[in-house]
C-alpha cells in the first residue's frame, strides 16, 4: 500500500518551514482507496516568493486547522504505507520535523518518483514534476498546489509501476507490509482481488514472485489456482503469501506483459509452464506465370514467415477464410491440387487466375493486401486497444516490424506522434514468441484499431 502525497510550505530556513497545505492519497497499486486534503495554519508567515508560486496567502490560512489538529489523521492514512512523493526526501523531512515538534517520532519507508523516473524513464530534459508529466502526456492542473501535484504524481507513479518490469517496487512493498497468517488464507487473498483483465503476481512470504499469469478475469483464474489439485497448484497454495496484480484492460497487453515479465523475473513455478508453440508458417513464392502462391509449411530455419500458426488445422482454416475474403484462387492458396479451373470458379470466388484469365498483376494486388494485413515485417504501426479505465486506451508500438513496447494514454491526448509515445511506453524485447502473440491476436480480433505513427520533421 502506498501513500502518495504532496506538501506546500511557507518557505524559509531549513527545518524552520511550516506546512501550508497537504494532500495524501492512499493507493493500493491500482486505485485510490482513501484521501485527505487540507490547508494548514502554519502559525508563521509565508515567504512572498511562495505566495507568488502557490497562490496560498496568510489570509487563506487564518481559519485553517493547525498541524496538531490533523496529525492523527496523517498517521492513520499513512499507517502500513510506503510514502511516495516527487522529491520524497523533502516531503518526508517536513513531515518528520512537524511531528518532532509534537514530540512524536514519525517513521515511514519512502519512494521518490524523481529517482524512479531517472531510472525507468532516462534521458528526459527535466525531472521537475511539471515538465516531466507534460512530456509524458499526463494532465496537470493546479500546479504548485498540493492536490494538483499529488494527483499528477499518482498518474506518474502508475506509469512507473508499469515500466518496472523487474517488479522491484512491488516486491519492496510486499516485504514492507507485515501480513498475519490466518485460517482461510487463500479466501482472504481472493477477497482483495477484482474480476478484471490483467497480469497477476503470486508472492511468497519473502516477497519473491513465484508465479506470473494473465487472465481476462484475474479473480476466477486465481480461484482455479487455489482449488486445483495438480502438483504445481498445490505448491503455490502452500507458498503463497500475497497476490499483487496490474489491470491492463486489454487482453493483448496482458499477454505481452505476461510473456515479458516471466522472461525477466523467471518465477519458480513458470519454468514448467507450457511454451507457446507455433510450428507452421505462411510463405510466398512466384510461379512461372508470375502469380504469387501462398503455402503453409512447417517453419523454415532461414526464411521468415509472413505469419505463424499454432498447428496445420488452424492454418488451413485461415487459408479458407482468406481465400473467400480476398477472392483468391484455391490452387494458388494450396487448397486445390487438381488441374484446370479450381473449385472456387464455380462459386465466383476465384476470378480464374488458375487458367490465366485474370492477369497476374491484378491477382497479385489482392495477395499483397492479404500479406500487408497479416505481416508487420516492414511496418510501423500503433495498435490501439482498451485501457485500464473508461477514459484511457492502451498503445502497442511496432517499428520496422519490431515490437517496441506498450503504454497507456488519456483519450484526450494525441498519441500518434512517435516521440511522445516512446516516452510513455514500457520498452519490451521483440522475439518470435511476441510476434506470434501479436499476429495471432490481431487475426482474431478485428475490432482493434491500427494506426500509422507520425514522425517529427
WOHU-V197750 format. One record per residue. N is the residue number from 1. RES is the residue in three letters. PSI is psi in radians with two decimals (* if undefined). Layout:
BEGIN
n={N & N}
res={RES & RES}
psi={PSI & PSI}
END
This chain:
BEGIN
n={1 & 2 & 3 & 4 & 5 & 6 & 7 & 8 & 9 & 10 & 11 & 12 & 13 & 14 & 15 & 16 & 17 & 18 & 19 & 20 & 21 & 22 & 23 & 24 & 25 & 26 & 27 & 28 & 29 & 30 & 31 & 32 & 33 & 34 & 35 & 36 & 37 & 38 & 39 & 40 & 41 & 42 & 43 & 44 & 45 & 46 & 47 & 48 & 49 & 50 & 51 & 52 & 53 & 54 & 55 & 56 & 57 & 58 & 59 & 60 & 61 & 62 & 63 & 64 & 65 & 66 & 67 & 68 & 69 & 70 & 71 & 72 & 73 & 74 & 75 & 76 & 77 & 78 & 79 & 80 & 81 & 82 & 83 & 84 & 85 & 86 & 87 & 88 & 89 & 90 & 91 & 92 & 93 & 94 & 95 & 96 & 97 & 98 & 99 & 100 & 101 & 102 & 103 & 104 & 105 & 106 & 107 & 108 & 109 & 110 & 111 & 112 & 113 & 114 & 115 & 116 & 117 & 118 & 119 & 120 & 121 & 122 & 123 & 124 & 125 & 126 & 127 & 128 & 129 & 130 & 131 & 132 & 133 & 134 & 135 & 136 & 137 & 138 & 139 & 140 & 141 & 142 & 143 & 144 & 145 & 146 & 147 & 148 & 149 & 150 & 151 & 152 & 153 & 154 & 155 & 156 & 157 & 158 & 159 & 160 & 161 & 162 & 163 & 164 & 165 & 166 & 167 & 168 & 169 & 170 & 171 & 172 & 173 & 174 & 175 & 176 & 177 & 178 & 179 & 180 & 181 & 182 & 183 & 184 & 185 & 186 & 187 & 188 & 189 & 190 & 191 & 192 & 193 & 194 & 195 & 196 & 197 & 198 & 199 & 200 & 201 & 202 & 203 & 204 & 205 & 206 & 207 & 208 & 209 & 210 & 211 & 212 & 213 & 214 & 215 & 216 & 217 & 218 & 219 & 220 & 221 & 222 & 223 & 224 & 225 & 226 & 227 & 228 & 229 & 230 & 231 & 232 & 233 & 234 & 235 & 236 & 237 & 238 & 239 & 240 & 241 & 242 & 243 & 244 & 245 & 246 & 247 & 248 & 249 & 250 & 251 & 252 & 253 & 254 & 255 & 256 & 257 & 258 & 259 & 260 & 261 & 262 & 263 & 264 & 265 & 266 & 267 & 268 & 269 & 270 & 271 & 272 & 273 & 274 & 275 & 276 & 277 & 278 & 279 & 280 & 281 & 282 & 283 & 284 & 285 & 286 & 287 & 288 & 289 & 290 & 291 & 292 & 293 & 294 & 295 & 296 & 297 & 298 & 299 & 300 & 301 & 302 & 303 & 304 & 305 & 306 & 307 & 308 & 309 & 310 & 311 & 312 & 313 & 314 & 315 & 316 & 317 & 318 & 319 & 320 & 321 & 322 & 323 & 324 & 325 & 326 & 327 & 328 & 329 & 330 & 331 & 332 & 333 & 334 & 335 & 336 & 337 & 338 & 339 & 340 & 341 & 342 & 343 & 344 & 345 & 346 & 347 & 348 & 349 & 350 & 351 & 352 & 353 & 354 & 355 & 356 & 357 & 358 & 359 & 360 & 361 & 362 & 363 & 364 & 365 & 366 & 367 & 368 & 369 & 370 & 371 & 372 & 373 & 374 & 375 & 376 & 377 & 378 & 379 & 380 & 381 & 382 & 383 & 384 & 385 & 386 & 387 & 388 & 389 & 390 & 391 & 392 & 393 & 394 & 395 & 396 & 397 & 398 & 399 & 400 & 401 & 402 & 403 & 404 & 405 & 406 & 407 & 408 & 409 & 410 & 411 & 412 & 413 & 414 & 415 & 416 & 417 & 418 & 419 & 420 & 421 & 422 & 423 & 424 & 425 & 426 & 427 & 428 & 429 & 430 & 431 & 432 & 433 & 434 & 435 & 436 & 437 & 438 & 439 & 440 & 441 & 442 & 443 & 444 & 445 & 446 & 447 & 448 & 449 & 450 & 451 & 452 & 453 & 454 & 455 & 456 & 457}
res={UNK & UNK & UNK & UNK & UNK & UNK & UNK & UNK & UNK & UNK & UNK & UNK & UNK & UNK & UNK & UNK & UNK & UNK & UNK & UNK & UNK & UNK & UNK & UNK & UNK & UNK & UNK & UNK & UNK & UNK & UNK & UNK & UNK & UNK & UNK & UNK & UNK & UNK & UNK & UNK & UNK & UNK & UNK & UNK & UNK & UNK & UNK & UNK & UNK & UNK & UNK & UNK & UNK & UNK & UNK & UNK & UNK & UNK & UNK & UNK & UNK & UNK & UNK & UNK & UNK & UNK & UNK & UNK & UNK & UNK & UNK & UNK & UNK & UNK & UNK & UNK & UNK & UNK & UNK & UNK & UNK & UNK & UNK & UNK & UNK & UNK & UNK & UNK & UNK & UNK & UNK & UNK & UNK & UNK & UNK & UNK & UNK & UNK & UNK & UNK & UNK & UNK & UNK & UNK & UNK & UNK & UNK & UNK & UNK & UNK & UNK & UNK & UNK & UNK & UNK & UNK & UNK & UNK & UNK & UNK & UNK & UNK & UNK & UNK & UNK & UNK & UNK & UNK & UNK & UNK & UNK & UNK & UNK & UNK & UNK & UNK & UNK & UNK & UNK & UNK & UNK & UNK & UNK & UNK & UNK & UNK & UNK & UNK & UNK & UNK & UNK & UNK & UNK & UNK & UNK & UNK & UNK & UNK & UNK & UNK & UNK & UNK & UNK & UNK & UNK & UNK & UNK & UNK & UNK & UNK & UNK & UNK & UNK & UNK & UNK & UNK & UNK & UNK & UNK & UNK & UNK & UNK & UNK & UNK & UNK & UNK & UNK & UNK & UNK & UNK & UNK & UNK & UNK & UNK & UNK & UNK & UNK & UNK & UNK & UNK & UNK & UNK & UNK & UNK & UNK & UNK & UNK & UNK & UNK & UNK & UNK & UNK & UNK & UNK & UNK & UNK & UNK & UNK & UNK & UNK & UNK & UNK & UNK & UNK & UNK & UNK & UNK & UNK & UNK & UNK & UNK & UNK & UNK & UNK & UNK & UNK & UNK & UNK & UNK & UNK & UNK & UNK & UNK & UNK & UNK & UNK & UNK & UNK & UNK & UNK & UNK & UNK & UNK & UNK & UNK & UNK & UNK & UNK & UNK & UNK & UNK & UNK & UNK & UNK & UNK & UNK & UNK & UNK & UNK & UNK & UNK & UNK & UNK & UNK & UNK & UNK & UNK & UNK & UNK & UNK & UNK & UNK & UNK & UNK & UNK & UNK & UNK & UNK & UNK & UNK & UNK & UNK & UNK & UNK & UNK & UNK & UNK & UNK & UNK & UNK & UNK & UNK & UNK & UNK & UNK & UNK & UNK & UNK & UNK & UNK & UNK & UNK & UNK & UNK & UNK & UNK & UNK & UNK & UNK & UNK & UNK & UNK & UNK & UNK & UNK & UNK & UNK & UNK & UNK & UNK & UNK & UNK & UNK & UNK & UNK & UNK & UNK & UNK & UNK & UNK & UNK & UNK & UNK & UNK & UNK & UNK & UNK & UNK & UNK & UNK & UNK & UNK & UNK & UNK & UNK & UNK & UNK & UNK & UNK & UNK & UNK & UNK & UNK & UNK & UNK & UNK & UNK & UNK & UNK & UNK & UNK & UNK & UNK & UNK & UNK & UNK & UNK & UNK & UNK & UNK & UNK & UNK & UNK & UNK & UNK & UNK & UNK & UNK & UNK & UNK & UNK & UNK & UNK & UNK & UNK & UNK & UNK & UNK & UNK & UNK & UNK & UNK & UNK & UNK & UNK & UNK & UNK & UNK & UNK & UNK & UNK & UNK & UNK & UNK & UNK & UNK & UNK & UNK & UNK & UNK & UNK & UNK & UNK & UNK & UNK & UNK & UNK & UNK & UNK & UNK & UNK & UNK & UNK & UNK & UNK & UNK & UNK & UNK & UNK & UNK & UNK & UNK & UNK & UNK & UNK & UNK & UNK & UNK & UNK & UNK & UNK & UNK & UNK & UNK & UNK & UNK & UNK}
psi={2.52 & 2.58 & 1.79 & 2.15 & 2.83 & 2.49 & 2.38 & 2.49 & 3.07 & -0.32 & 3.11 & -2.87 & 2.66 & 2.28 & 0.20 & 0.05 & 2.68 & 2.69 & 2.29 & -0.40 & 2.52 & 2.47 & 2.22 & 2.23 & 2.10 & 2.16 & 2.20 & 0.19 & -0.25 & -0.76 & 2.87 & 2.27 & -0.18 & 2.77 & 2.69 & 2.12 & 2.26 & 2.62 & 2.72 & 2.38 & 1.95 & -0.13 & 0.52 & 2.72 & 2.67 & 2.39 & 2.45 & -0.68 & -0.51 & -0.67 & -0.78 & -0.59 & -0.80 & -0.43 & -0.01 & 2.18 & 2.99 & -0.66 & -0.64 & -0.43 & -0.02 & -0.72 & 0.15 & 2.70 & 2.63 & 2.86 & -0.71 & -0.41 & -0.41 & 0.07 & -0.73 & -0.71 & -0.64 & -0.74 & -0.78 & -0.81 & -0.36 & 0.03 & 2.31 & 0.47 & 2.69 & 2.21 & 2.31 & 2.21 & 2.77 & 1.98 & 1.04 & -0.53 & -0.60 & -0.93 & -0.73 & -0.71 & -0.76 & -0.76 & -0.81 & -0.67 & -0.79 & -0.74 & -0.64 & -0.52 & -0.42 & 0.03 & 0.41 & 2.30 & 1.87 & 2.07 & 2.28 & 2.71 & 2.70 & 2.72 & 2.42 & 2.12 & -0.30 & -0.89 & -0.74 & -0.70 & -0.72 & -0.56 & -0.76 & -0.37 & 1.24 & 2.92 & 0.47 & 2.52 & -0.48 & 2.53 & 0.27 & 2.58 & -0.85 & -0.89 & -0.64 & -0.87 & -0.58 & -0.71 & -0.37 & 0.01 & 0.36 & 2.17 & 2.47 & 2.10 & 2.79 & 0.88 & 2.44 & 0.32 & 2.53 & -0.78 & -0.80 & -0.77 & -0.63 & -0.72 & -0.71 & -0.64 & -0.61 & -0.85 & -0.69 & -0.74 & -0.65 & -0.70 & -0.72 & -0.68 & -0.71 & -0.64 & -0.27 & 1.30 & -0.42 & -0.16 & 0.55 & -0.58 & -0.85 & -0.73 & -0.72 & -0.70 & -0.75 & -0.70 & -0.56 & -0.68 & 2.14 & 2.09 & 2.34 & 2.33 & 2.10 & 2.82 & 2.57 & 0.58 & -0.76 & -0.67 & -0.66 & -0.69 & -0.79 & -0.57 & -0.51 & 0.06 & 2.23 & 2.88 & 1.29 & 2.88 & 2.32 & -2.84 & 2.42 & 2.66 & 2.09 & 2.15 & 2.62 & -3.04 & -0.41 & -0.04 & -0.11 & 2.41 & 2.12 & -0.24 & 2.44 & 2.35 & 3.00 & 2.71 & 2.67 & -0.29 & 1.62 & -0.71 & -0.81 & -0.70 & -0.73 & -0.64 & -0.64 & -0.74 & -0.75 & -0.19 & -0.20 & 2.63 & 0.08 & 2.87 & -0.81 & -0.75 & -0.68 & -0.64 & -0.73 & -0.76 & -0.64 & -0.62 & -0.36 & 2.34 & -0.46 & 2.58 & 2.19 & 2.87 & 2.83 & 2.15 & 2.36 & -0.39 & -0.84 & 2.26 & -0.62 & -0.76 & -0.71 & -0.75 & -0.75 & -0.73 & -0.72 & -0.85 & -0.75 & -0.79 & -0.42 & -0.72 & -0.72 & -0.79 & -0.39 & 1.00 & 2.59 & -0.70 & 0.19 & -0.13 & -0.58 & 0.18 & 2.65 & 2.17 & 2.42 & 2.24 & 2.30 & 1.62 & -0.21 & 2.58 & 2.76 & 2.23 & 2.72 & 2.67 & 2.92 & 2.19 & -3.13 & -0.26 & 0.03 & 0.18 & 2.39 & 2.17 & 2.47 & 2.29 & 2.66 & 2.23 & 2.85 & 2.57 & 2.30 & 2.49 & -0.75 & 0.19 & 2.16 & 2.26 & 2.78 & -0.80 & 3.02 & 2.80 & 2.69 & -0.69 & 3.02 & -0.63 & -0.73 & -0.75 & -0.78 & -0.70 & -0.77 & -0.62 & -0.71 & -0.76 & -0.80 & -0.59 & -0.77 & -0.76 & -0.68 & 0.13 & 0.92 & 2.93 & 2.25 & -0.55 & -0.82 & -0.13 & 0.09 & 0.36 & -0.10 & 2.08 & 0.14 & -2.95 & 2.89 & -2.62 & 2.46 & 2.90 & -0.31 & -0.36 & -0.40 & -0.29 & 0.18 & 0.25 & -0.71 & 2.36 & 0.48 & 0.65 & -0.50 & -0.35 & 0.33 & 0.34 & -0.43 & 2.39 & 2.66 & -0.68 & -0.81 & -0.80 & -0.77 & -0.46 & -0.71 & -0.63 & -0.71 & -0.63 & -0.75 & -0.79 & -0.79 & -0.59 & -0.59 & 0.01 & 2.36 & 0.58 & -0.58 & 0.27 & 2.59 & 2.23 & 2.75 & 2.13 & 2.09 & 2.29 & -3.03 & 2.65 & -2.94 & -0.26 & 2.95 & -0.46 & 0.41 & 2.64 & 2.80 & 2.69 & 2.31 & 2.09 & 2.26 & 2.18 & 2.24 & 0.69 & 0.09 & 2.30 & 2.22 & -0.53 & -3.08 & 2.73 & 3.03 & 2.53 & 2.70 & 2.48 & -0.50 & 0.02 & 2.45 & 1.98 & 0.08 & -0.37 & 2.17 & -0.60 & -0.62 & -0.78 & -0.68 & -0.43 & -0.45 & -0.26 & 2.65 & 1.96 & 2.44 & 2.80 & 2.36 & 2.36 & -3.13 & -0.65 & -0.83 & -0.76 & -0.73 & -0.74 & -0.83 & -0.83 & -0.74 & -0.73 & -0.77 & -0.49 & -0.68 & -0.43 & 1.56 & -0.23 & -0.28 & 2.43 & 2.21 & 2.15 & 2.81 & 2.31 & 2.74 & 2.67 & 2.56 & 2.55 & *}
END
